[in-house]
Amino acid sequence: MAHSLNCIVVDDEPLARKGMELLIDELSSLNLLGQFSNAIDAQEFISSNDVHLIFLDVEMPGFNGLEFIKSLKSNPLVILCTAYPQFALEAFDLDVLDYLVKPIAFPRFFKAVEKAKEFHHLATTNKTEFESATEEFIFIKSERKLYKLFFKDIIFIKGLKDYVMVHTADEKYITAMNIKTIYKQLPREIFARVNKSNIINVDFLTSIETDSLRLDHLEFTLGNTYREEFLSTYIKDKVLKR
């Protein structure tokens, strides 16, 4: 992960842009290519420059951050930076990498950047191919080898743009496939789609709240589109009755 990530800041507030610049300057792993007060200028810049990561505000006049994400033709990673936490659910449905609420503390910023570095590294150096699935395992092809992954060892699968990242306890495997395609080939009694970006192994589920799930120390949003099916399929008949 030696290479730095080329990033830009898109925010209509000058003080917010300056704050992000100060945070970015603290990390040698980030290379700030430019700052923009509106999405139109940012979009034009991205079309002719190699941008890996966007720090993006949501509430901007004219063309807001969420509309900007939908319009992107390339696939840079996006970290939303906003004073409005209520946009989080819609944001994750658009495959954003992370969601930072202003004012942004450096430890939280650092954590988001580490996630971006990890994903970019895996996507560029360890791209794999999904080969086949059986009743108990899948094969993932990586660097001329076939890796056999048992379903019982897969904790969750995260989709981002045109890739999915398969997480086990010991390793991560990334493959050029969208989350919808891989979900069709997984056994439903084990795997549940809980939001647009995540599939979980229900055997690792530890607790459920109104709109979130926990797998030990991991937390996932339970999206409105998937809530009813998830609860009726995996929870309804397993709750102890009085």
TIPA-670959 format. One record per residue: residue number from 1; residue in one letter; x, y, z of N, C-alpha, C, O in turn. Coordinates in pm, whole numbers. Layout:
REM residues N
pos,code,n_px,n_py,n_pz,ca_px,ca_py,ca_pz,c_px,c_py,c_pz,o_px,o_py,o_pz
NUM,a,X,Y,Z,X,Y,Z,X,Y,Z,X,Y,Z
...
REM end
This chain:
REM residues 242
pos,code,n_px,n_py,n_pz,ca_px,ca_py,ca_pz,c_px,c_py,c_pz,o_px,o_py,o_pz
1,m,82,-119,0,0,0,0,87,126,0,53,226,63
2,a,197,121,-70,292,231,-65,243,352,-144,276,465,-110
3,h,167,330,-250,124,441,-334,18,524,-264,-69,471,-195
4,s,26,656,-285,-72,744,-224,-199,747,-308,-197,718,-428
5,l,-309,783,-244,-437,794,-312,-457,939,-359,-445,1033,-281
6,n,-485,954,-487,-519,1086,-539,-661,1121,-496,-755,1047,-525
7,c,-677,1234,-428,-810,1269,-378,-846,1413,-412,-760,1495,-443
8,i,-976,1441,-407,-1027,1577,-420,-1129,1602,-310,-1183,1509,-251
9,v,-1154,1729,-284,-1255,1772,-187,-1362,1850,-262,-1331,1940,-339
10,v,-1489,1815,-239,-1600,1886,-302,-1693,1933,-192,-1762,1853,-128
11,d,-1695,2064,-169,-1775,2122,-60,-1796,2270,-91,-1702,2339,-128
12,d,-1919,2318,-76,-1946,2458,-109,-1902,2555,1,-1903,2676,-21
13,e,-1862,2504,118,-1821,2590,229,-1668,2604,232,-1599,2504,249
14,p,-1614,2726,214,-1468,2745,215,-1401,2695,343,-1293,2636,336
15,l,-1463,2717,459,-1403,2672,585,-1400,2519,593,-1305,2461,645
16,a,-1504,2455,540,-1507,2308,539,-1398,2253,449,-1332,2154,483
17,r,-1377,2317,333,-1270,2273,242,-1134,2288,309,-1047,2202,296
18,k,-1115,2399,380,-988,2422,450,-967,2318,560,-856,2268,580
19,g,-1075,2285,631,-1066,2183,736,-1026,2048,680,-944,1977,738
20,m,-1084,2012,565,-1049,1885,502,-905,1887,453,-834,1787,462
21,e,-862,2001,401,-723,2013,355,-625,1989,470,-524,1921,452
22,l,-655,2043,587,-568,2025,704,-563,1878,745,-457,1827,781
23,l,-678,1810,741,-682,1667,774,-600,1586,673,-523,1498,710
24,i,-619,1617,546,-549,1544,440,-398,1565,450,-321,1472,427
25,d,-357,1687,484,-214,1718,495,-144,1636,603,-22,1621,601
26,e,-222,1583,696,-163,1503,805,-122,1364,759,-47,1295,828
27,l,-170,1322,642,-147,1184,596,-69,1182,466,-115,1235,365
28,s,47,1121,468,129,1109,347,67,1014,246,106,1012,129
29,s,-29,934,290,-94,839,200,-197,905,109,-252,840,20
30,l,-223,1035,130,-319,1107,47,-249,1216,-33,-161,1286,18
31,n,-289,1230,-159,-235,1333,-247,-352,1419,-295,-430,1376,-381
32,l,-365,1540,-241,-478,1627,-274,-456,1691,-410,-365,1773,-428
33,l,-540,1654,-507,-527,1708,-643,-602,1838,-661,-564,1921,-744
34,g,-710,1858,-585,-788,1980,-605,-903,1992,-509,-945,1895,-445
35,q,-956,2115,-499,-1073,2144,-416,-1176,2215,-502,-1142,2298,-586
36,f,-1303,2180,-480,-1408,2234,-565,-1528,2275,-481,-1564,2207,-385
37,s,-1589,2386,-518,-1704,2437,-444,-1836,2385,-498,-1942,2409,-440
38,n,-1831,2312,-611,-1954,2259,-669,-1924,2130,-745,-1811,2104,-785
39,a,-2028,2052,-764,-2014,1920,-825,-1983,1927,-974,-1917,1838,-1027
40,i,-2029,2030,-1043,-2007,2042,-1187,-1859,2053,-1218,-1808,1982,-1305
41,d,-1789,2143,-1147,-1644,2158,-1169,-1569,2031,-1132,-1474,1992,-1199
42,a,-1614,1966,-1024,-1549,1842,-980,-1566,1733,-1086,-1472,1659,-1115
43,q,-1685,1724,-1141,-1713,1621,-1242,-1624,1640,-1366,-1573,1543,-1422
44,e,-1607,1765,-1406,-1521,1796,-1521,-1376,1757,-1493,-1307,1704,-1580
45,f,-1330,1784,-1370,-1193,1751,-1332,-1171,1600,-1331,-1069,1551,-1380
46,i,-1267,1527,-1277,-1256,1381,-1268,-1248,1317,-1407,-1181,1216,-1425
47,s,-1317,1376,-1503,-1321,1318,-1637,-1184,1319,-1706,-1162,1243,-1800
48,s,-1093,1405,-1659,-962,1413,-1724,-845,1393,-1628,-730,1420,-1663
49,n,-874,1344,-1505,-769,1319,-1408,-794,1187,-1335,-907,1141,-1324
50,d,-686,1128,-1286,-695,999,-1219,-725,1021,-1071,-634,1034,-989
51,v,-853,1026,-1038,-896,1050,-900,-938,918,-836,-1027,850,-887
52,h,-875,883,-725,-907,758,-656,-1014,775,-549,-1091,683,-522
53,l,-1020,895,-488,-1103,914,-369,-1160,1056,-367,-1089,1153,-394
54,i,-1290,1065,-334,-1356,1195,-325,-1408,1214,-183,-1478,1128,-130
55,f,-1373,1327,-120,-1434,1369,5,-1545,1466,-34,-1519,1575,-83
56,l,-1669,1424,-12,-1783,1491,-74,-1887,1538,28,-1930,1462,114
57,d,-1925,1664,17,-2035,1718,97,-2168,1674,34,-2173,1644,-85
58,v,-2273,1672,114,-2404,1635,61,-2484,1757,20,-2526,1769,-95
59,e,-2505,1848,114,-2590,1964,90,-2512,2074,19,-2437,2149,82
60,m,-2531,2082,-112,-2469,2187,-192,-2575,2244,-286,-2662,2170,-331
61,p,-2570,2371,-315,-2672,2431,-403,-2664,2377,-545,-2555,2351,-597
62,g,-2779,2360,-606,-2785,2318,-745,-2778,2168,-764,-2877,2104,-798
63,f,-2661,2112,-741,-2633,1972,-771,-2575,1911,-644,-2456,1926,-619
64,n,-2659,1842,-564,-2608,1798,-433,-2519,1673,-446,-2506,1614,-553
65,g,-2460,1636,-333,-2363,1528,-334,-2419,1395,-378,-2353,1321,-451
66,l,-2541,1363,-336,-2601,1234,-373,-2632,1228,-522,-2614,1124,-586
67,e,-2677,1339,-578,-2701,1345,-723,-2569,1332,-799,-2562,1270,-905
68,f,-2466,1392,-742,-2332,1386,-803,-2284,1240,-811,-2231,1198,-914
69,i,-2301,1164,-702,-2259,1024,-701,-2331,946,-811,-2269,868,-883
70,k,-2461,968,-824,-2539,897,-925,-2492,928,-1067,-2508,847,-1158
71,s,-2435,1047,-1086,-2394,1091,-1219,-2254,1045,-1259,-2216,1056,-1375
72,l,-2178,994,-1163,-2038,958,-1190,-2029,845,-1292,-2095,742,-1278
73,k,-1946,865,-1394,-1925,760,-1494,-1805,674,-1459,-1800,557,-1498
74,s,-1708,729,-1386,-1595,652,-1338,-1629,598,-1200,-1738,623,-1148
75,n,-1535,523,-1138,-1564,459,-1011,-1469,499,-898,-1411,411,-834
76,p,-1451,629,-873,-1368,665,-757,-1440,627,-628,-1563,620,-623
77,l,-1363,602,-524,-1422,579,-393,-1475,712,-340,-1419,818,-367
78,v,-1584,704,-263,-1647,827,-211,-1663,817,-60,-1719,721,-8
79,i,-1613,919,11,-1638,935,154,-1720,1061,171,-1674,1171,140
80,l,-1842,1045,219,-1928,1161,240,-1889,1232,369,-1862,1169,471
81,c,-1887,1365,364,-1854,1449,479,-1965,1552,493,-1974,1645,413
82,t,-2050,1537,594,-2168,1621,603,-2208,1647,748,-2172,1572,838
83,a,-2282,1755,767,-2333,1786,901,-2468,1720,925,-2528,1738,1031
84,y,-2517,1643,827,-2652,1588,834,-2650,1435,838,-2640,1371,733
85,p,-2660,1375,956,-2653,1229,967,-2771,1157,903,-2763,1037,878
86,q,-2881,1228,877,-3001,1161,825,-2984,1110,681,-3068,1035,632
87,f,-2876,1149,614,-2855,1102,477,-2782,968,472,-2758,915,364
88,a,-2747,912,587,-2660,794,591,-2719,675,515,-2650,612,436
89,l,-2848,645,538,-2908,527,474,-2907,539,323,-2869,445,253
90,e,-2948,656,271,-2949,674,127,-2807,670,71,-2783,619,-38
91,a,-2712,724,148,-2573,727,103,-2517,587,85,-2453,558,-16
92,f,-2541,499,182,-2486,365,171,-2554,285,61,-2497,190,8
93,d,-2677,322,26,-2743,260,-89,-2676,300,-220,-2698,237,-324
94,l,-2595,407,-215,-2522,452,-334,-2377,404,-333,-2294,453,-409
95,d,-2348,308,-244,-2215,246,-239,-2104,340,-197,-1991,326,-243
96,v,-2134,435,-109,-2025,517,-56,-1941,431,38,-1991,338,101
97,l,-1813,465,47,-1722,387,128,-1741,415,277,-1736,324,359
98,d,-1764,543,311,-1782,579,452,-1860,709,460,-1881,778,360
99,y,-1904,742,582,-1993,856,605,-1944,929,730,-1958,877,841
100,l,-1886,1047,713,-1829,1123,824,-1919,1241,856,-1957,1317,767
101,v,-1953,1256,982,-2040,1366,1025,-1953,1479,1081,-1870,1457,1170
102,k,-1972,1600,1027,-1897,1717,1072,-1943,1759,1212,-2060,1741,1246
103,p,-1854,1814,1292,-1710,1831,1272,-1638,1696,1278,-1670,1612,1362
104,i,-1543,1677,1191,-1477,1547,1175,-1351,1541,1261,-1259,1620,1243
105,a,-1349,1448,1353,-1231,1427,1438,-1127,1347,1359,-1162,1262,1277
106,f,-1001,1374,1385,-895,1309,1309,-897,1155,1321,-880,1088,1220
107,p,-918,1097,1440,-920,950,1448,-1026,887,1357,-1002,782,1297
108,r,-1142,952,1348,-1248,899,1262,-1210,917,1114,-1236,829,1032
109,f,-1150,1029,1082,-1101,1054,946,-995,951,907,-998,897,797
110,f,-904,926,998,-796,830,973,-853,690,945,-807,621,855
111,k,-952,650,1023,-1015,520,1005,-1078,507,866,-1066,403,801
112,a,-1144,614,820,-1207,613,688,-1103,604,577,-1122,533,479
113,v,-993,675,594,-887,673,493,-820,535,488,-787,486,380
114,e,-801,472,604,-743,337,606,-833,239,530,-784,150,461
115,k,-963,256,545,-1058,171,472,-1044,194,321,-1047,99,243
116,a,-1028,321,282,-1012,353,140,-882,295,85,-880,241,-26
117,k,-774,306,162,-645,249,120,-655,98,101,-604,43,3
118,e,-720,33,195,-733,-112,189,-811,-155,66,-770,-246,-6
119,f,-923,-89,42,-1005,-129,-71,-934,-101,-203,-937,-183,-295
120,h,-870,15,-212,-799,49,-336,-686,-50,-362,-665,-92,-476
121,h,-616,-87,-258,-506,-183,-271,-557,-318,-320,-501,-377,-412
122,l,-663,-367,-259,-718,-496,-299,-772,-493,-441,-754,-588,-518
123,a,-837,-382,-477,-898,-372,-609,-793,-364,-720,-820,-405,-833
124,t,-675,-311,-688,-574,-292,-793,-467,-400,-795,-401,-418,-897
125,t,-448,-473,-684,-338,-569,-681,-382,-712,-659,-304,-805,-683
126,n,-505,-733,-613,-544,-870,-578,-681,-903,-636,-764,-968,-572
127,k,-703,-857,-759,-832,-881,-823,-848,-1030,-848,-757,-1096,-900
128,t,-962,-1084,-813,-986,-1227,-827,-1105,-1251,-918,-1171,-1157,-964
129,e,-1131,-1376,-944,-1247,-1413,-1024,-1329,-1516,-948,-1276,-1610,-889
130,f,-1458,-1496,-952,-1551,-1592,-892,-1569,-1706,-991,-1609,-1684,-1106
131,e,-1540,-1827,-948,-1541,-1939,-1040,-1671,-2019,-1033,-1741,-2032,-1134
132,s,-1703,-2074,-916,-1821,-2159,-907,-1865,-2176,-763,-1788,-2150,-670
133,a,-1990,-2220,-745,-2043,-2243,-612,-2103,-2383,-606,-2157,-2434,-704
134,t,-2092,-2445,-488,-2155,-2575,-464,-2246,-2558,-342,-2275,-2446,-302
135,e,-2289,-2669,-284,-2375,-2660,-167,-2301,-2615,-41,-2365,-2570,54
136,e,-2170,-2626,-39,-2095,-2596,83,-1985,-2492,65,-1937,-2438,164
137,f,-1945,-2463,-56,-1832,-2372,-74,-1835,-2306,-211,-1910,-2346,-300
138,i,-1751,-2204,-226,-1729,-2142,-356,-1580,-2148,-387,-1496,-2164,-298
139,f,-1549,-2135,-515,-1410,-2121,-557,-1386,-1976,-602,-1465,-1921,-679
140,i,-1278,-1917,-553,-1236,-1785,-594,-1100,-1799,-661,-1007,-1855,-602
141,k,-1087,-1749,-784,-961,-1758,-855,-881,-1631,-834,-930,-1521,-860
142,s,-757,-1646,-786,-672,-1531,-759,-528,-1567,-789,-475,-1666,-738
143,e,-465,-1486,-873,-323,-1504,-905,-292,-1649,-947,-200,-1712,-896
144,r,-372,-1697,-1041,-353,-1830,-1100,-373,-1945,-1001,-332,-2058,-1028
145,k,-436,-1916,-890,-471,-2022,-794,-622,-2021,-771,-687,-1918,-784
146,l,-675,-2137,-735,-815,-2146,-695,-822,-2159,-543,-761,-2248,-484
147,y,-896,-2068,-481,-912,-2072,-336,-1051,-2125,-302,-1152,-2074,-352
148,k,-1055,-2224,-219,-1181,-2286,-179,-1228,-2219,-50,-1161,-2228,53
149,l,-1343,-2152,-55,-1397,-2082,62,-1527,-2150,104,-1625,-2149,30
150,f,-1527,-2207,223,-1649,-2269,276,-1747,-2158,319,-1707,-2058,377
151,f,-1874,-2179,289,-1975,-2081,325,-1974,-2052,475,-1995,-1938,517
152,k,-1949,-2155,555,-1951,-2137,701,-1840,-2044,749,-1847,-1994,862
153,d,-1738,-2020,667,-1627,-1933,705,-1642,-1790,656,-1569,-1701,699
154,i,-1737,-1769,566,-1759,-1633,513,-1846,-1556,611,-1959,-1597,639
155,i,-1796,-1446,662,-1870,-1366,761,-1966,-1270,691,-2084,-1264,725
156,f,-1914,-1195,595,-2002,-1108,516,-1937,-1077,383,-1817,-1100,363
157,i,-2017,-1023,292,-1972,-984,159,-2016,-841,135,-2134,-808,147
158,k,-1919,-756,101,-1950,-614,78,-1938,-582,-70,-1839,-616,-134
159,g,-2040,-516,-123,-2036,-472,-261,-2000,-325,-269,-2044,-245,-186
160,l,-1920,-289,-368,-1884,-150,-390,-1860,-132,-539,-1764,-184,-595
161,k,-1950,-55,-603,-1944,-35,-747,-1951,-171,-818,-2048,-244,-803
162,d,-1847,-204,-894,-1849,-326,-974,-1768,-439,-912,-1727,-532,-982
163,y,-1744,-431,-780,-1667,-533,-711,-1743,-583,-588,-1832,-516,-537
164,v,-1705,-702,-542,-1748,-747,-410,-1625,-793,-334,-1530,-847,-392
165,m,-1627,-771,-202,-1519,-813,-116,-1574,-919,-21,-1666,-892,56
166,v,-1518,-1039,-28,-1561,-1151,55,-1472,-1156,179,-1351,-1173,169
167,h,-1534,-1141,296,-1460,-1137,423,-1473,-1269,497,-1583,-1316,525
168,t,-1358,-1329,528,-1354,-1440,623,-1282,-1389,748,-1241,-1273,753
169,a,-1266,-1474,847,-1198,-1430,969,-1052,-1397,944,-995,-1313,1013
170,d,-992,-1462,845,-848,-1448,824,-808,-1373,698,-693,-1332,685
171,e,-900,-1354,605,-859,-1302,475,-974,-1226,409,-1090,-1240,447
172,k,-938,-1145,308,-1038,-1077,225,-1006,-1108,80,-890,-1111,39
173,y,-1112,-1133,2,-1096,-1164,-140,-1186,-1069,-218,-1304,-1055,-187
174,i,-1129,-1004,-317,-1209,-912,-396,-1223,-965,-538,-1126,-1015,-597
175,t,-1343,-954,-592,-1367,-1005,-727,-1451,-906,-806,-1538,-838,-752
176,a,-1423,-900,-936,-1495,-808,-1025,-1632,-867,-1058,-1650,-934,-1160
177,m,-1726,-840,-972,-1863,-891,-986,-1953,-802,-901,-1911,-757,-795
178,n,-2075,-777,-945,-2162,-698,-860,-2231,-786,-755,-2236,-908,-768
179,i,-2282,-722,-654,-2335,-794,-538,-2460,-874,-574,-2486,-979,-515
180,k,-2537,-826,-669,-2658,-896,-710,-2625,-1032,-772,-2694,-1131,-748
181,t,-2518,-1036,-853,-2479,-1159,-921,-2431,-1265,-822,-2470,-1381,-832
182,i,-2346,-1226,-728,-2295,-1325,-634,-2405,-1372,-539,-2406,-1488,-498
183,y,-2498,-1283,-505,-2606,-1320,-413,-2693,-1431,-471,-2742,-1517,-398
184,k,-2713,-1428,-602,-2795,-1530,-668,-2735,-1670,-655,-2806,-1770,-667
185,q,-2604,-1677,-632,-2536,-1806,-628,-2505,-1854,-487,-2434,-1953,-468
186,l,-2558,-1783,-387,-2533,-1820,-247,-2657,-1886,-185,-2769,-1850,-221
187,p,-2639,-1980,-94,-2754,-2045,-30,-2830,-1951,62,-2771,-1890,151
188,r,-2962,-1938,41,-3043,-1842,115,-3057,-1878,263,-3081,-1790,346
189,e,-3042,-2007,297,-3056,-2044,438,-2939,-1992,522,-2948,-1990,645
190,i,-2831,-1950,456,-2713,-1902,528,-2692,-1752,507,-2655,-1680,600
191,f,-2716,-1705,385,-2681,-1567,351,-2803,-1480,328,-2899,-1520,261
192,a,-2799,-1359,384,-2909,-1265,372,-2857,-1131,321,-2756,-1080,369
193,r,-2928,-1075,226,-2899,-938,180,-2966,-844,279,-3088,-848,296
194,v,-2887,-759,345,-2943,-671,450,-2950,-526,406,-3023,-448,467
195,n,-2878,-489,304,-2889,-356,243,-2828,-365,104,-2785,-472,62
196,k,-2825,-255,34,-2779,-260,-105,-2634,-305,-116,-2594,-361,-219
197,s,-2554,-281,-12,-2410,-304,-22,-2360,-426,53,-2243,-462,38
198,n,-2444,-493,135,-2393,-599,220,-2480,-724,223,-2603,-717,228
199,i,-2412,-838,220,-2471,-969,243,-2405,-1024,368,-2283,-1021,380
200,i,-2484,-1076,462,-2425,-1131,585,-2452,-1281,594,-2548,-1332,538
201,n,-2364,-1350,667,-2386,-1488,705,-2465,-1485,835,-2413,-1442,938
202,v,-2589,-1530,833,-2678,-1517,950,-2630,-1601,1068,-2673,-1577,1182
203,d,-2544,-1698,1044,-2491,-1778,1155,-2401,-1695,1246,-2377,-1733,1361
204,f,-2350,-1582,1195,-2265,-1495,1276,-2344,-1383,1345,-2287,-1303,1418
205,l,-2476,-1377,1321,-2559,-1271,1377,-2565,-1281,1530,-2591,-1388,1584
206,t,-2541,-1169,1598,-2543,-1169,1745,-2656,-1086,1805,-2704,-1118,1913
207,s,-2700,-978,1735,-2811,-899,1788,-2875,-817,1677,-2814,-790,1573
208,i,-3001,-778,1702,-3079,-701,1605,-3144,-583,1675,-3202,-598,1782
209,e,-3134,-465,1614,-3209,-348,1660,-3306,-308,1550,-3319,-379,1450
210,t,-3374,-197,1567,-3479,-157,1473,-3426,-148,1331,-3488,-201,1238
211,d,-3314,-82,1312,-3262,-64,1177,-3115,-102,1164,-3046,-53,1076
212,s,-3068,-190,1252,-2929,-233,1241,-2912,-375,1294,-2994,-425,1371
213,l,-2803,-438,1251,-2769,-574,1291,-2624,-576,1339,-2542,-496,1293
214,r,-2594,-667,1430,-2455,-681,1474,-2408,-825,1452,-2479,-921,1482
215,l,-2288,-835,1399,-2217,-963,1390,-2094,-946,1476,-1987,-906,1429
216,d,-2110,-978,1606,-2004,-954,1703,-1972,-805,1705,-2058,-726,1745
217,h,-1852,-763,1663,-1815,-622,1670,-1853,-546,1543,-1831,-425,1536
218,l,-1909,-613,1443,-1945,-549,1317,-2091,-506,1319,-2177,-579,1369
219,e,-2119,-387,1266,-2258,-337,1263,-2297,-309,1119,-2220,-253,1041
220,f,-2421,-348,1084,-2472,-328,949,-2610,-263,956,-2691,-296,1043
221,t,-2635,-172,865,-2768,-113,852,-2863,-215,791,-2828,-284,695
222,l,-2983,-225,847,-3088,-310,788,-3176,-220,703,-3261,-148,756
223,g,-3156,-225,573,-3226,-135,482,-3375,-162,475,-3420,-275,491
224,n,-3451,-56,451,-3598,-67,445,-3643,-169,340,-3739,-242,362
225,t,-3574,-173,227,-3612,-263,118,-3599,-410,157,-3671,-495,105
226,y,-3507,-439,250,-3474,-578,283,-3527,-621,420,-3520,-739,455
227,r,-3579,-526,500,-3615,-555,639,-3722,-663,651,-3704,-759,725
228,e,-3832,-648,580,-3945,-740,595,-3907,-883,557,-3939,-977,630
229,e,-3838,-899,445,-3797,-1032,402,-3698,-1094,501,-3705,-1213,531
230,f,-3605,-1012,551,-3505,-1062,646,-3572,-1111,773,-3545,-1221,820
231,l,-3661,-1028,829,-3725,-1064,955,-3815,-1187,940,-3817,-1273,1028
232,s,-3888,-1196,829,-3979,-1309,812,-3903,-1438,781,-3947,-1546,820
233,t,-3791,-1428,711,-3715,-1547,672,-3626,-1600,783,-3618,-1721,803
234,y,-3560,-1509,855,-3456,-1554,948,-3490,-1537,1096,-3425,-1597,1182
235,i,-3592,-1456,1126,-3617,-1423,1266,-3752,-1471,1318,-3761,-1525,1428
236,k,-3857,-1452,1240,-3996,-1469,1285,-4021,-1599,1362,-4074,-1595,1473
237,d,-3985,-1711,1305,-4017,-1840,1367,-3914,-1887,1469,-3926,-1996,1526
238,k,-3811,-1803,1491,-3705,-1844,1585,-3710,-1767,1717,-3629,-1791,1807
239,v,-3805,-1674,1728,-3817,-1596,1852,-3894,-1679,1956,-4000,-1734,1927
240,l,-3839,-1688,2076,-3906,-1762,2181,-4038,-1698,2219,-4046,-1576,2236
241,k,-4141,-1778,2233,-4273,-1727,2273,-4293,-1750,2423,-4236,-1841,2483
242,r,-4376,-1664,2481,-4409,-1680,2624,-4495,-1803,2644,-4534,-1834,2756
REM end
